[in-house]
Amino acid sequence: MLGRFAPCHRSRHGYPSVIADDGQQNIAVTRDLRHSPLMSAIELENAVEKLPPDELDRFAAWFEQFVDSQWDDVLSADVAAGRLDAVAQKADSDFEAGRCTPL
């Protein structure tokens, strides 16, 4: 699956390299993905528009998992920081008081 990254050596330009493993091939990327994008959003959009249908399907599946993972990380951080405690307490109170309706 695209999206699993492993640290690698530094490239000849001094940027850290990573390997993206999609389960079938390894793709070397020669920039620090956290701080310096490989391409702009417009360049990425243009590249995606040029993908053949099978590659577009593969990319779409990977991107959906990537977005889901990002959301999970944000939600986990909010829970760990206690930002949802008040909402959870209100939901528990409403349930205990019978103020909930079955879905």
Secondary structure as UniProt FT lines:
FT   TURN            2..3
FT   STRAND          4..10
FT   TURN            12..13
FT   STRAND          16..21
FT   STRAND          26..29
FT   TURN            33..35
FT   HELIX           41..49
FT   HELIX           53..80
FT   TURN            81..84
FT   HELIX           85..96
FT   TURN            97..98
//
